[in-house]
Amino acid sequence: MIKGKKILLGVSSSVACYKAVELARLFCKAGCEVRVVMTPNAANLVQPLQFEAATRQPVYCDVFNRRAPWDVEHISLAHWGDIFVIAPATANIMAKMAGGIADDAPTTLYLAFAKPVFIAPAMHTEMWHHPATQSNLGILLKRGIHVIGPASGDLASGDKGLGRMAEPQKIFEFVVKFFKPSQSLGDKKVLITAGPTREMIDPIRFISNRSSGKMGYALAEEAAQRGADVTLISGHTNLPAPANVKIIRITSAIEMHQEVLKLAHQTEIFIFAAAVGDYRPAKTANTKIKKQSDEITLNLVRNPDIAKEIGKNAKQNQTLIGFAAETGNLEEYARKKLKEKNFDMIIANDVSSKEIGMGCDENKVSFIYAKGKMETAGPALKRDLAVVVWDKIEKIITTKKER
């Protein structure tokens, strides 16, 4: 498992930093060596002595410490550690990491550390949703940093919402999984569609939707971590490509249709998470349409129904999972789609809310199975829901084999 691993634990100044003591204990109990690196303000909230008692190692708080005058401590620690876990990670430290600012022990160590980095964000909901924090998060994700949480629940301010640091046990389990990833999908061929399609009106205008692709990308990342051979067919998004995932970028529904059909015969698991345009302009203008009158009429034609076509021709060894994004009559429309497209399960979510669903980090969903059963999950981060989705898909596959 993780016995013998060398863990660097960074602690920044959130009120959640007391939980980092328990995290240090969990790593030590599993046989890891742990060294703690704290910001000065974190040391005001939790005494370094508590970490020293938990790890039996000195805590590094001061970049200019002269404990070993011959040693450049942030460099020697960077060479020593196998991974760097920052928990809690405040909005401040995330901003410094994204901008390359090194003005305390954890951020100086971060710039010197060339191995896997994990962060467990902790902050108030509004701070998490602030465009600056989300921009910094995007930068860190593109650099390959692993993000654990945040969770929803009671916050230090007394409010409830997204922003709690993930519980120490969950952070610990995430790290364990990193060192010993599940192979439960062992080389299964998985095809996932994600993001919006764009149906061109002229060379610069198009019809599209608000899909961010976050759910599909999270599902692709989780499948790859479970050992699957994953192909992600994606519309335009601002998301980094998931590790160990083959990505095919498309623009229109026609292009997505073509790419899905190319891979259909070899795919074992399909997840149709893309927000595919139902219609496209009957004709795309070759040049920009100039403004001429108060009204303009666009003639639209139906796009191919990719999921329905695959479902019609699905083989017994293929598993099909769909999504239903609705603004009303959620269960009714989802069940109709489930039957029409021959899905094994459909994941339905209400996209009328601005807080969850399309374009957001969180979602609340209903799982409806081909035999009629329905379950719910969320609100939760889409990354966390991806784990739940794959757990359910694996159960579906097991049940089909037993028939």
VENSUL-V151003 format. One record per backbone hydrogen bond with DSSP energy under -0.5 kcal/mol. CO is the residue of the C=O (numbers start at 1). NH is the residue of the N-H. E is the energy in kcal/mol with one decimal. If there is no record, write none. Layout:
# VENSUL-V151003
co nh e
CO NH E
CO NH E
This chain:
# VENSUL-V151003
co nh e
2 5 -2.2
5 7 -0.7
5 33 -2.6
6 8 -0.5
6 82 -3.1
6 83 -1.4
7 9 -0.6
7 35 -2.4
8 10 -0.6
8 85 -3.4
9 37 -2.8
10 87 -2.6
11 39 -2.0
12 14 -2.1
14 17 -2.2
15 18 -0.8
16 19 -1.9
17 20 -0.9
17 21 -0.5
18 21 -1.0
18 22 -0.7
19 23 -1.8
20 24 -2.5
21 25 -1.9
22 26 -2.2
23 27 -2.2
24 28 -2.4
25 29 -2.9
26 30 -1.4
27 32 -2.3
28 31 -1.8
31 4 -2.3
33 7 -3.4
35 9 -2.8
36 60 -2.7
37 11 -2.6
39 43 -1.8
40 44 -0.7
41 44 -0.6
41 45 -0.9
42 45 -0.7
42 46 -2.5
47 50 -1.9
47 51 -0.7
48 52 -2.4
49 53 -2.3
50 54 -1.5
51 55 -2.6
52 56 -2.3
59 61 -0.7
60 38 -2.2
61 63 -0.5
61 105 -0.5
62 65 -1.7
66 69 -0.6
68 71 -2.5
71 73 -1.1
72 75 -0.9
72 76 -2.4
73 77 -2.7
74 78 -1.4
75 79 -2.0
76 80 -1.8
77 81 -2.6
83 8 -2.4
84 86 -0.5
84 118 -2.9
85 10 -3.2
85 87 -0.7
86 120 -2.5
88 12 -1.4
88 90 -0.6
89 122 -2.0
90 94 -2.1
91 95 -2.1
92 96 -2.2
93 97 -2.5
94 98 -2.4
95 99 -2.1
96 100 -0.9
96 101 -2.4
97 100 -0.5
104 108 -2.2
105 109 -2.3
106 110 -2.4
107 111 -1.7
108 112 -0.9
109 112 -0.6
109 113 -0.8
110 113 -1.0
112 114 -0.6
116 84 -2.0
117 146 -2.6
118 86 -3.1
119 121 -0.5
119 148 -2.9
120 88 -0.5
120 89 -2.2
124 128 -2.2
125 129 -2.4
126 130 -0.9
130 134 -2.4
131 135 -2.4
132 136 -2.4
133 137 -2.8
134 138 -2.2
135 139 -1.9
136 140 -2.4
137 141 -2.7
138 142 -2.2
139 143 -1.2
140 145 -2.2
141 144 -1.7
146 119 -2.7
146 148 -0.5
147 149 -0.6
151 163 -2.5
151 164 -1.8
153 161 -2.3
155 158 -2.0
159 155 -3.0
161 153 -1.9
161 164 -0.5
163 123 -2.1
164 150 -0.6
164 151 -3.2
167 170 -0.6
167 171 -2.1
168 172 -2.8
169 173 -2.5
170 174 -2.2
171 175 -2.1
172 176 -2.5
173 177 -2.4
174 178 -1.6
175 179 -1.9
176 180 -2.2
178 181 -0.5
183 186 -1.9
185 188 -3.4
188 190 -0.7
188 229 -2.8
189 268 -2.3
189 269 -2.0
190 231 -2.6
191 271 -2.4
192 233 -2.9
193 273 -1.3
194 235 -2.3
195 275 -2.3
196 236 -0.6
198 200 -0.7
199 207 -2.3
201 285 -2.4
205 201 -2.8
205 202 -1.3
207 199 -2.5
213 217 -2.5
214 218 -2.2
215 219 -2.2
216 220 -2.1
217 221 -2.4
218 222 -2.3
219 223 -2.2
220 224 -2.2
221 225 -1.9
222 226 -1.1
223 228 -2.3
224 227 -1.7
226 185 -2.5
226 186 -0.5
227 187 -2.9
228 230 -0.9
229 190 -2.7
230 246 -2.4
231 192 -2.6
231 233 -0.6
232 234 -0.7
232 248 -3.0
233 194 -2.2
234 250 -2.8
236 196 -0.6
242 245 -1.1
244 230 -0.5
246 232 -3.3
247 249 -0.5
248 234 -2.6
251 198 -3.4
252 256 -2.1
253 257 -2.7
254 258 -2.1
255 259 -2.2
256 260 -2.5
257 261 -2.2
258 262 -1.7
259 263 -1.0
260 263 -0.7
260 264 -1.0
261 265 -0.5
263 266 -0.9
263 267 -0.9
264 267 -0.7
268 319 -2.8
269 191 -2.8
270 321 -2.3
271 193 -2.4
271 273 -1.3
272 323 -0.7
274 276 -1.1
275 197 -1.3
278 303 -3.1
280 301 -2.9
283 285 -0.6
297 299 -0.5
298 300 -0.6
299 282 -3.7
301 280 -2.3
304 306 -1.2
305 309 -2.2
306 310 -2.1
307 311 -2.8
308 312 -2.1
309 313 -1.0
311 314 -0.9
315 318 -1.8
319 270 -3.0
320 344 -3.0
320 345 -1.2
321 272 -2.9
322 347 -2.6
324 326 -0.7
324 349 -2.7
326 351 -2.7
329 333 -2.6
330 334 -2.4
331 335 -2.6
332 336 -1.8
333 337 -2.2
334 338 -2.6
335 339 -1.9
336 340 -2.5
337 341 -2.1
338 343 -1.8
339 342 -0.9
344 370 -1.8
345 322 -2.2
346 348 -0.7
346 368 -2.7
347 324 -2.3
348 366 -2.3
349 326 -2.1
349 351 -0.7
357 360 -2.3
361 382 -2.8
362 357 -2.6
363 380 -1.9
365 377 -2.3
366 348 -2.9
366 368 -0.6
367 375 -2.3
368 346 -2.6
369 372 -2.2
373 369 -2.8
375 367 -3.5
377 365 -2.6
380 363 -2.4
381 385 -2.5
382 386 -2.0
383 387 -0.8
384 388 -1.4
385 389 -2.9
386 390 -2.2
387 391 -2.0
388 392 -2.0
389 393 -2.4
390 394 -2.4
391 395 -1.4
392 396 -2.0
393 397 -2.4
394 398 -2.2
395 399 -2.4
396 400 -2.2
397 401 -1.8
398 402 -1.4
399 403 -0.6
400 403 -0.7
